[in-house]
Amino acid sequence: MPRYEFQLRISADQYLGYYRGTVRQVLVECQDGQMVQFPAALLQRFVTQEGIRGNFVLSCDEQHKNSRVERRLGG
């Protein structure tokens, strides 16, 4: 199962585009330098008044379907 580790710092104002649906995808640079794109909706449960901050892991199946994002401990 592919796993992609990355850090996010998205302010509440920046997240408005995702929330409103005008931005549907998030593009992140992983810790290994690889670029990964995934649906912004996967981050919705991590939004606070300050936005989204922390270290995360994106995992998916071998066909890059059934994706999920989890917050890493300490992140």
Sequence and secondary structure as in RCSB ss.txt:
>XXXX:A:sequence
MPRYEFQLRISADQYLGYYRGTVRQVLVECQDGQMVQFPAALLQRFVTQEGIRGNFVLSCDEQHKNSRVERRLGG
>XXXX:A:secstr
  EEEEEEEEEHHHHHHHHHTS  EEEEEBTTS EEEEEGGGGGGG BTTEEEEEEEEE  TTS S EEEE TT 
